[in-house]
Amino acid sequence: MNRKPLTTRTVVITTASMITGSAVGTATETVAAYPGHTGSGVGPAITAIAALWVLDKLNTLVDDQE
């Protein structure tokens, strides 16, 4: 199997998407818990969705195909 090497580009894009996803998930949990709802559980799902969305957008933006 031929694998693409781990590059600085990949590390930066993945790190940025995980940081953004984590921030969005934390904000969602905070907003969901604010009115008094306990443990809504939407934070992890929103974290995953936001991280994948940012990963896709950054990967497209910084596409290095020649």
C-alpha distances in whole Angstrom, upper triangle without the diagonal:
4,6,10,12,15,18,22,22,19,21,25,24,23,26,28,27,27,31,32,31,33,36,36,35,38,40,40,41,44,45,45,46,49,52,52,49,47,43,42,39,37,36,33,32,33,31,28,29,30,27,25,28,28,24,24,27,26,23,25,27,25,23,22,21,22
4,7,9,13,15,19,19,17,19,22,22,21,24,26,25,26,29,30,30,32,35,35,35,37,40,39,40,43,45,44,46,49,51,52,49,47,44,43,39,37,36,33,32,33,31,28,29,29,26,24,26,26,22,22,25,24,20,22,25,22,20,18,17,19
4,6,9,12,16,16,13,15,19,18,17,20,22,22,22,26,27,26,28,31,31,31,34,36,36,37,40,41,41,43,46,48,48,46,44,41,40,36,35,33,30,29,30,28,25,26,26,23,21,23,23,19,20,22,21,18,20,22,20,18,16,16,18
4,7,9,12,12,10,13,16,15,15,18,20,20,21,24,25,25,27,29,30,30,32,34,35,36,38,40,40,42,44,47,47,45,44,40,39,36,34,32,29,29,29,26,24,25,25,21,20,22,21,17,17,20,18,15,17,19,16,14,13,13,15
4,6,10,11,9,11,14,15,14,17,19,19,20,23,24,24,26,28,30,30,32,34,35,36,38,40,40,42,44,47,47,45,44,40,39,36,34,32,29,29,29,27,24,26,25,22,21,23,21,18,19,21,18,16,18,20,17,16,14,15,17
4,7,8,6,7,11,12,11,13,16,16,17,19,21,21,23,25,26,27,29,31,32,33,35,37,37,39,41,44,44,42,41,37,37,33,32,29,26,27,27,24,22,23,23,19,18,21,19,15,17,19,16,14,17,18,15,15,14,16,18
4,5,5,6,9,10,11,12,14,16,17,18,20,21,23,25,26,27,29,30,32,33,35,36,37,39,41,44,45,43,41,38,37,34,32,30,27,28,27,24,23,24,23,19,19,20,18,15,17,18,15,13,16,16,13,13,11,14,16
4,5,5,6,9,10,10,12,14,15,16,18,20,21,22,24,26,27,29,30,32,33,35,36,37,39,42,43,41,40,37,37,33,32,29,27,27,26,23,22,23,22,18,19,20,17,14,17,17,14,13,16,15,12,13,12,15,17
4,5,5,6,8,10,11,12,14,15,17,18,20,21,23,24,26,27,28,30,32,33,34,36,38,41,42,40,39,36,35,32,30,27,26,26,24,22,21,21,19,16,16,17,14,12,13,14,10,9,12,12,8,10,9,13,15
4,6,5,6,8,10,11,12,14,15,16,18,20,21,22,24,26,27,28,30,32,33,34,36,39,40,38,37,34,33,30,28,25,23,23,22,19,18,19,17,14,14,15,13,10,12,13,10,8,12,13,10,11,11,13,16
4,6,5,6,8,10,11,12,14,15,16,18,20,21,22,24,26,27,28,30,31,33,34,38,38,37,35,32,32,28,27,24,22,22,22,18,17,19,17,14,14,16,14,11,14,15,12,11,15,15,13,14,14,17,20
4,6,5,6,9,10,11,12,14,15,17,18,20,21,23,24,26,27,29,30,32,33,36,37,36,35,32,31,28,26,23,22,22,21,18,17,18,16,13,14,15,12,10,13,13,10,10,14,13,11,13,14,17,20
4,6,5,6,9,10,11,12,14,16,17,18,20,21,22,24,26,27,28,30,32,35,36,34,33,31,29,26,24,21,20,20,18,16,15,15,13,10,11,12,9,6,9,10,6,7,10,10,9,11,12,15,19
4,6,5,6,9,10,10,12,14,15,16,18,20,21,22,24,26,27,28,30,33,34,32,31,28,27,24,22,19,17,18,17,13,12,14,12,8,9,11,9,6,10,11,9,9,13,13,12,14,15,18,21
4,5,5,6,9,10,11,12,14,15,16,18,20,21,23,24,26,27,29,32,33,31,30,27,26,23,22,19,17,18,17,13,13,15,13,9,12,13,10,9,13,13,11,12,16,15,14,16,18,21,24
4,6,5,6,8,10,11,12,14,15,17,18,20,21,23,24,26,27,30,31,30,29,27,26,23,21,18,17,18,16,13,13,14,11,8,11,11,8,8,11,11,9,11,14,13,13,15,17,20,24
4,6,5,6,8,10,11,12,14,15,16,18,20,21,22,24,26,28,30,28,27,25,23,21,18,15,14,14,13,10,10,10,8,5,7,8,5,5,9,9,8,10,13,13,13,15,18,20,24
4,5,5,6,9,10,10,12,14,15,16,18,20,21,22,24,27,28,26,25,22,21,18,17,13,12,13,12,8,9,10,8,5,8,10,8,8,12,13,12,13,16,17,17,19,21,23,27
4,6,5,6,9,10,11,12,14,15,17,18,20,21,23,26,27,25,25,22,21,19,17,14,13,15,13,9,11,13,10,8,11,12,10,11,14,14,13,15,18,18,18,20,22,25,29
4,5,5,6,9,10,11,12,14,15,17,18,20,21,24,25,24,24,22,20,18,16,13,13,14,11,8,10,11,7,6,10,10,8,10,13,12,12,14,17,16,17,19,22,25,28
4,5,5,6,9,10,10,12,14,15,16,18,20,23,24,22,21,19,17,15,13,10,9,10,7,5,6,7,5,4,8,9,8,9,12,13,13,15,17,18,19,21,23,26,29
4,5,5,6,9,10,11,12,14,15,16,18,21,22,20,19,17,16,14,12,9,8,10,9,5,8,10,8,8,11,12,11,13,16,16,16,18,21,21,21,24,26,29,32
4,5,5,6,9,10,11,12,14,15,16,20,21,20,19,17,17,15,13,10,11,13,10,8,11,12,9,10,13,14,12,14,17,17,17,19,22,21,22,25,27,30,33
4,5,5,6,9,10,11,12,14,15,18,20,18,18,16,15,14,11,8,10,10,7,6,10,10,7,9,12,12,11,14,16,16,16,19,21,21,22,24,27,30,33
4,5,5,6,9,10,10,12,14,17,18,16,15,13,12,10,8,4,6,8,5,4,8,9,8,9,12,13,13,15,17,18,19,21,23,23,24,26,29,32,35
4,5,5,6,9,10,11,12,15,16,15,14,12,12,11,10,6,9,11,9,8,12,13,11,12,16,16,16,18,21,21,21,24,26,26,27,29,32,34,38
4,5,5,6,9,10,11,14,15,14,15,14,13,12,11,8,11,12,10,10,13,14,12,14,17,17,16,19,21,21,21,24,26,25,27,29,32,35,38
4,5,5,6,8,10,12,14,12,13,11,10,10,7,6,9,10,7,9,12,12,11,14,16,16,16,19,21,21,22,24,26,26,28,30,33,35,39
4,5,5,6,8,11,12,10,10,8,7,7,7,5,9,10,9,10,13,14,14,15,18,19,19,21,23,24,25,27,29,29,30,33,36,38,41
4,5,5,6,10,10,10,10,10,10,11,10,9,12,14,12,13,16,17,16,18,21,21,21,23,26,25,26,29,30,30,32,34,37,40,43
4,5,5,8,10,10,11,11,10,12,10,10,14,15,12,14,17,17,16,19,21,21,21,24,26,25,26,29,30,30,32,35,38,40,43
4,6,7,8,7,8,8,7,9,8,9,12,13,12,14,17,17,16,19,21,21,22,25,26,26,28,30,31,32,34,36,39,41,45
4,6,6,5,6,7,7,10,10,10,14,15,14,16,19,19,19,21,24,24,25,27,29,29,30,33,34,34,36,38,41,44,47
4,5,7,9,11,11,13,13,13,17,18,17,18,21,22,21,23,26,26,26,29,31,30,31,34,36,35,37,40,43,45,48
4,6,9,12,11,14,15,15,19,20,19,21,24,23,23,26,28,28,28,31,33,33,34,37,38,38,40,42,45,47,51
4,6,10,10,14,15,16,19,20,19,21,24,24,24,27,29,29,30,33,34,34,36,38,39,40,41,44,47,49,52
4,7,7,10,12,13,16,17,17,19,21,22,22,25,27,27,28,30,32,32,34,36,38,38,40,42,45,47,50
4,6,9,11,12,15,16,17,18,21,22,22,24,26,27,28,30,32,33,34,36,38,38,40,42,45,47,50
4,5,8,9,11,13,14,15,17,19,20,21,23,24,26,27,29,30,31,33,35,36,37,39,42,44,47
4,6,8,10,11,12,14,16,16,17,20,21,22,24,25,27,28,29,31,33,34,35,37,40,42,45
4,6,7,8,9,11,13,14,15,17,18,20,21,23,24,26,27,28,30,31,33,34,37,39,43
4,6,5,6,9,10,11,12,14,16,16,18,20,21,22,24,26,27,28,30,31,34,36,40
4,6,5,6,9,10,10,12,14,15,16,18,20,21,22,24,26,26,28,29,32,34,38
4,5,5,6,9,10,10,12,14,15,16,18,20,21,22,24,26,27,28,31,32,36
4,5,5,6,9,10,11,12,14,15,17,18,20,21,23,24,26,27,30,31,35
4,5,5,6,8,10,10,12,14,15,16,18,20,21,22,24,25,28,30,34
4,6,5,6,9,10,11,12,14,15,16,18,20,21,22,24,26,28,32
4,6,5,6,9,10,10,12,14,15,16,18,20,21,22,25,26,30
4,6,5,6,9,10,11,12,14,15,17,18,20,21,24,25,29
4,5,5,6,8,10,11,12,14,15,16,18,20,23,25,28
4,5,5,6,9,10,10,12,14,15,16,18,20,22,26
4,6,5,6,9,10,10,12,14,15,16,19,20,24
4,5,5,6,9,10,11,12,14,15,19,20,24
4,5,5,6,8,10,10,12,14,17,19,23
4,6,5,6,9,10,10,12,15,17,20
4,6,5,6,9,10,10,14,15,19
4,5,5,6,9,10,13,15,19
4,5,5,6,8,11,14,17
4,6,5,6,9,11,14
4,6,5,9,10,13
4,6,9,11,14
4,6,9,12
4,6,9
4,6
4
